[in-house]
Amino acid sequence: MTINLRGLTLCALLGAGATVAMPGGALADCGIDTGRVSIVGNEFPAIRAVAARAAECAGGGVTVRANLTSQHQTLNVAGMSTSPPEYTSAIIANSSIVALINDDVIRPLNDLVAAHGAGLQPHQLITIDGNVMAVAFMANAQHLVYREDVLEGLGLAVPTSYEEVLAAAEAIRAAGVMQNPLGGAYAAGWNLAQEFINMYIGHGGQFFAPGSAEVTINNEAGVAALEMMKALTAYMNPDFLTHDSNATSTEWMAGNVALMNMWGSRSQPLMEPEGSAPEVHTNTRVGGPLMVGDSGVPATTLWWDGWTVAKHASDADAEATFRALTHGIQPGLLNDETMQLAVWMIEGYEPTPVSEGVIATIQAGAQPYPMLPYMGLLHTALGDNIAPFLQGRASAADTLEAIEAAYTSAARERGFLN
């Protein structure tokens, strides 16, 4: 699989869980006369903005609906596998597109780009083996978020490494400011696996043998990644294994957390008055990516978010979906409010203070999340097997062996390994 990731360069980038029925009136001239648009994707402000603008194309013979939920990755493959599909588009990222490609549920977009994609930028076209399989609209990454008032009150510098995060957390606890000053999206499953991936990359680890699907995480870097994750959890809410990005953000807004590794796309709501005390939202700041150990590689991954079109959608629905979502990410999306929500891969985007964390991550040379056909199997194996180690019920060695065994079994079943 040859993948064109032109969007993942600094120069190119800078050039509520319910099914929602979108407005029925013809709000925009999208050039669509008929078709069904049904979108599934994650639930956060930037994606809500794209879906809302796509909904402006509804009216007449065109319907637009969106199911934005944190459970999107459990819905998209099944929802796009039927004919006709429940969803005509899935909003995805580096990792989640792989499952859609492996299960052959999304269509190449070359013809639709040629016919209706004149307003798209070349770096938005995610090209795999010569076919445009997705259209990217934003960059994302996890980076430090911190409470400026808490750090300054204790004379602490802004951490740049996880080792410094641990030292700051101990100082905050010792001073009686917060008992559990660290936040993290450590929910068992996808989130927990992502945190290991970040930490393993930061320790200089390689996931697979060169040119092979053979997994290679059972090593010193794997042990070090697990041990650092466990050390961090000592300063987290005891229920950390249930905390995804939404729950971690809620902890932040409640004033219970002073430091966390969080998605750039989640930062702006943390700086707004709604749901937060003044001392929280006025003192929320973003930092760059955290380092760990001495590899010199940021302990994070660079991502893009984009949209796809279902293979089993009718030609009319596919065209309506492509044109509605293209309308959703045109420069007209950008205004004073939406400019704050993401690092947009859209013409006319100008970086804002809240985007500094993602841009710093790009500048630091963060690695893209591995877009390999078997990476999703490893992600699942990680998410299913790390929790016992963090709970003190398994050793690091046993945990890594369990992960490798689970991955190897799945990879053989899928034909990636003999």
C-alpha positions in Angstrom: 0.0 0.0 0.0 1.5 3.3 -1.1 0.2 6.3 0.7 0.5 10.0 -0.3 0.6 12.1 2.9 1.2 15.5 1.3 -1.1 17.1 3.8 1.2 16.3 6.7 3.7 19.1 6.3 3.8 22.5 7.9 3.8 24.4 4.6 0.7 22.5 3.3 -1.2 22.7 6.6 -0.9 26.4 6.9 -1.7 27.3 3.2 -23.2 15.0 21.6 -23.6 11.5 20.6 -27.2 11.8 19.1 -28.5 11.2 15.7 -29.4 14.7 14.4 -31.7 15.5 11.6 -30.3 18.5 9.8 -32.4 21.5 8.6 -34.7 20.8 5.8 -34.8 24.2 4.1 -32.6 24.9 1.1 -30.0 27.0 2.8 -27.3 27.0 0.2 -26.9 26.4 -3.5 -24.8 23.2 -3.5 -25.8 22.2 -7.0 -27.5 19.0 -5.7 -31.0 18.1 -6.8 -31.4 14.7 -5.2 -29.6 12.3 -2.8 -29.3 11.1 0.7 -26.4 12.2 2.8 -25.8 10.3 6.1 -22.7 11.0 8.1 -21.1 9.2 11.0 -18.2 10.7 12.9 -16.6 11.7 16.2 -18.3 14.3 18.3 -16.3 17.4 18.9 -16.7 21.1 17.8 -14.7 21.1 14.6 -16.6 18.1 13.2 -19.9 19.5 14.3 -19.0 22.7 12.4 -18.3 20.7 9.2 -21.5 18.6 9.5 -23.6 21.7 10.2 -22.3 23.4 7.1 -22.8 20.3 5.0 -26.4 20.4 6.2 -26.9 23.7 4.5 -27.2 21.6 1.3 -30.4 19.9 2.6 -33.7 20.7 0.9 -35.9 19.6 -2.0 -34.8 16.1 -2.9 -31.7 16.2 -0.6 -31.6 14.9 3.0 -28.6 15.4 5.3 -28.3 13.6 8.6 -25.3 13.2 11.0 -24.6 10.8 13.8 -21.7 12.3 15.7 -20.7 10.1 18.6 -17.6 8.9 20.5 -18.7 5.4 19.4 -18.2 6.2 15.7 -15.5 3.6 15.2 -17.8 0.8 16.3 -20.5 2.0 13.9 -18.8 3.0 10.6 -17.7 -0.3 9.1 -21.0 -2.1 9.8 -23.0 1.0 8.8 -21.2 1.2 5.4 -21.2 -2.5 4.6 -24.9 -2.9 3.6 -26.4 -2.0 0.3 -27.7 0.7 0.5 -25.5 1.7 3.4 -26.8 3.2 6.6 -24.0 5.9 6.3 -22.9 7.4 3.0 -19.9 8.9 4.6 -17.6 8.3 7.6 -15.5 11.1 9.0 -12.2 9.4 9.8 -8.6 9.9 10.7 -5.3 8.2 10.0 -6.1 5.1 11.9 -9.8 4.6 11.2 -9.5 4.8 7.4 -7.5 1.6 7.5 -10.4 -0.5 8.7 -12.7 1.0 6.0 -10.1 0.2 3.3 -9.5 -3.3 4.7 -13.2 -4.1 4.6 -13.6 -2.5 1.2 -16.5 -0.2 2.2 -15.3 3.1 0.8 -15.0 4.1 -2.8 -12.2 5.9 -4.7 -13.0 9.5 -5.2 -11.0 10.3 -8.3 -14.0 10.8 -10.6 -15.9 12.9 -8.1 -12.8 15.0 -7.4 -12.5 15.6 -11.2 -16.1 16.5 -11.6 -16.9 18.4 -8.3 -13.6 19.0 -6.5 -12.2 22.2 -8.1 -12.2 24.0 -4.7 -10.2 21.3 -3.0 -6.5 21.8 -2.3 -4.0 19.1 -3.5 -2.8 18.5 0.1 -6.3 17.6 1.2 -6.5 14.6 -1.1 -5.4 11.4 0.8 -4.1 9.2 -2.0 -3.6 5.5 -1.6 -2.2 3.3 -4.4 -3.1 6.1 -6.8 -6.7 6.5 -5.7 -8.1 9.4 -3.7 -9.7 7.6 -0.7 -10.5 10.6 1.6 -10.5 14.3 1.7 -8.7 15.8 4.7 -9.9 19.0 6.3 -7.9 19.4 9.6 -4.7 18.4 11.3 -4.7 17.2 14.9 -2.3 16.1 17.6 -2.0 15.5 21.3 0.1 18.0 23.2 0.4 19.5 26.7 -2.5 21.5 28.2 -1.7 23.2 31.5 -3.1 25.6 34.1 -0.9 28.6 34.1 -2.0 29.9 37.5 -1.3 26.6 39.2 2.2 26.3 37.8 3.1 30.0 38.5 1.7 29.8 42.0 4.2 27.1 42.8 7.0 28.5 40.8 7.0 25.6 38.4 8.2 25.9 34.8 5.9 24.6 32.0 6.9 20.9 31.5 8.4 19.8 28.2 8.8 16.1 29.1 6.9 13.5 30.9 9.6 13.3 33.5 9.0 17.0 34.2 5.2 16.3 34.3 5.7 13.8 37.1 7.8 16.2 39.1 5.3 19.0 38.7 2.4 16.6 39.6 4.2 15.6 42.8 4.8 19.3 43.7 1.2 20.2 43.1 0.0 17.3 45.3 2.5 18.0 48.0 1.4 21.6 48.2 -2.2 20.5 48.7 -3.4 22.2 45.6 -4.9 19.1 43.9 -4.9 15.5 44.9 -5.0 14.2 41.3 -3.5 16.9 39.2 -2.9 14.9 36.0 -5.6 14.1 33.4 -5.4 11.7 30.5 -7.6 9.9 28.0 -6.8 6.5 29.5 -10.1 4.8 29.0 -9.5 1.1 28.4 -9.7 0.3 24.7 -8.8 2.7 21.9 -7.8 5.7 24.1 -5.4 3.6 26.2 -3.8 2.1 23.2 -3.2 5.5 21.7 -1.4 6.6 24.8 0.9 3.6 24.6 1.6 4.3 20.9 2.5 7.9 21.8 4.8 6.8 24.7 6.4 4.0 22.7 7.2 6.3 19.8 8.6 8.8 22.3 11.0 6.1 23.5 12.2 5.5 20.0 10.3 2.3 19.5 9.5 0.6 16.2 6.2 -1.2 15.9 7.0 -3.8 13.2 10.0 -5.4 11.6 11.1 -3.6 8.5 8.9 -4.5 5.5 6.9 -7.0 7.6 3.7 -7.2 9.7 5.7 -8.9 12.4 5.2 -6.9 15.6 8.3 -5.8 17.6 7.1 -4.0 20.8 8.3 -6.6 23.3 11.5 -4.8 24.1 13.0 -2.2 26.4 11.1 0.7 24.7 7.9 -1.2 25.3 8.6 -1.8 29.0 9.7 1.9 29.4 6.4 3.1 27.8 4.3 0.9 30.1 6.3 2.0 33.2 5.9 5.7 32.4 2.2 5.3 31.8 1.8 3.6 35.1 3.8 6.3 36.9 1.5 8.9 35.5 -1.7 7.1 36.6 -0.6 7.5 40.2 -1.5 11.2 39.9 -4.8 10.7 38.0 -8.3 10.2 39.1 -8.6 6.6 40.4 -11.2 5.9 37.7 -8.8 6.8 34.9 -9.6 3.6 33.0 -13.1 5.0 32.3 -11.9 8.5 31.2 -12.0 9.2 27.4 -11.3 12.6 26.0 -14.8 13.8 27.0 -14.5 12.7 30.6 -11.0 14.1 30.9 -12.2 17.4 29.5 -15.0 17.4 32.1 -12.4 16.9 34.9 -10.4 19.8 33.5 -13.4 22.1 33.5 -14.3 21.1 37.0 -10.9 22.4 38.1 -9.6 19.0 39.2 -6.7 18.8 36.8 -3.7 21.0 36.1 -1.7 19.1 33.4 -2.8 16.7 30.7 -1.9 15.4 27.2 -4.9 16.4 25.1 -6.0 16.7 21.5 -5.6 20.1 19.9 -9.2 19.8 18.6 -10.4 19.7 22.2 -8.5 22.7 23.5 -10.8 25.6 22.5 -13.8 24.5 24.6 -11.5 24.3 27.7 -10.8 28.1 27.3 -14.4 29.1 27.1 -16.6 30.2 30.1 -19.4 27.7 29.6 -19.1 24.9 32.2 -15.8 26.2 33.8 -15.0 28.5 36.7 -13.2 31.7 35.7 -9.9 30.6 37.2 -10.0 27.5 35.0 -10.8 28.8 31.5 -8.9 32.0 31.9 -5.7 30.1 32.9 -5.9 27.3 30.4 -2.9 27.3 28.1 -1.5 24.9 25.4 2.1 23.8 25.1 4.0 21.7 22.7 4.4 18.0 22.5 5.9 16.2 25.5 9.2 14.3 25.2 10.1 11.2 27.2 13.5 9.5 27.7 16.4 10.6 25.4 15.2 9.6 21.9 14.6 13.1 20.8 11.3 12.0 19.2 8.1 13.7 20.5 5.8 11.3 22.4 2.8 11.9 20.3 1.5 11.4 16.7 0.4 13.7 14.0 -3.1 13.2 12.6 -5.4 14.4 9.9 -9.2 14.2 10.0 -11.2 13.8 6.7 -14.2 12.3 5.1 -14.9 9.3 2.9 -17.8 8.1 0.6 -19.4 4.7 1.0 -18.7 2.2 -1.8 -22.2 0.8 -1.6 -24.0 4.2 -1.9 -25.8 4.8 -5.1 -24.2 7.1 -7.6 -26.7 9.8 -6.8 -26.1 9.5 -3.0 -22.3 9.3 -3.5 -22.4 12.5 -5.5 -24.7 14.3 -3.1 -22.5 13.2 -0.2 -19.3 14.4 -1.9 -20.8 17.7 -2.9 -22.4 18.4 0.5 -19.2 17.6 2.4 -17.1 19.6 -0.1 -19.4 22.5 0.7 -18.9 21.7 4.4 -15.1 22.4 4.2 -15.0 25.3 1.8 -13.4 28.6 3.0 -16.9 29.9 3.9 -16.7 27.6 7.0 -14.0 29.9 8.5 -15.1 32.7 10.7 -14.0 34.2 14.1 -15.5 31.3 16.0 -14.7 28.3 13.8 -11.1 29.5 13.2 -10.5 28.6 16.9 -11.7 25.0 16.6 -8.9 23.4 14.6 -5.8 23.6 12.5 -7.8 23.7 9.3 -6.4 22.3 6.0 -8.6 24.8 4.2 -7.6 27.8 2.1 -7.7 31.0 4.1 -7.0 29.4 7.5 -4.8 31.6 9.7 -3.3 30.0 12.9 -4.8 31.2 16.2 -3.3 31.0 19.7 -5.3 27.8 20.5 -3.6 26.1 17.5 -0.1 26.7 18.8 0.1 23.2 20.3 -0.7 21.4 17.1 1.6 23.6 15.1 4.4 23.2 17.7 3.9 19.4 17.3 4.3 19.6 13.6 7.4 21.8 13.9 8.9 19.4 16.4 8.9 16.6 13.8 6.2 14.4 15.3 5.6 11.2 13.4 2.2 10.6 11.7 0.2 7.8 13.2 1.2 4.6 11.2 -1.3 4.2 8.4 -0.6 0.5 7.8 -3.2 -2.1 7.0 -2.4 -4.1 10.1 -1.9 -1.2 12.6 -5.5 -1.3 13.6 -5.1 -4.9 14.8 -2.2 -3.9 17.0 -4.2 -0.9 18.3 -6.9 -3.2 19.3 -4.5 -5.7 21.0 -3.0 -2.8 22.9 -6.3 -1.5 24.1 -7.4 -4.9 25.2 -4.4 -5.9 27.3 -2.8 -2.9 29.0 -5.3 -2.2 31.7 -4.2 -5.2 33.9 -0.7 -3.8 34.1 -1.8 -0.4 35.1 -4.0 -2.1 37.8 -1.0 -4.0 39.2 -2.4 -7.4 38.0 0.2 -8.2 35.4 3.9 -7.5 34.8 5.2 -5.5 31.9 6.8 -8.6 30.3 3.6 -10.6 30.5 1.6 -7.6 29.2 3.8 -7.2 26.1 3.7 -11.0 25.5 -0.1 -10.9 25.7 -0.3 -8.0 23.3 2.0 -9.7 20.8 0.1 -12.9 21.0 -3.3 -11.2 20.5 -2.0 -9.2 17.6 -0.2 -12.2 15.9 -3.3 -14.3 16.1 -5.4 -11.5 14.5 -2.8 -10.8 11.9 -2.6 -14.5 10.9 -6.4 -14.7 10.7 -6.4 -11.6 8.3 -3.6 -13.0 6.2 -1.0 -10.4 7.2 1.3 -13.2 8.7 1.8 -16.8 7.8 
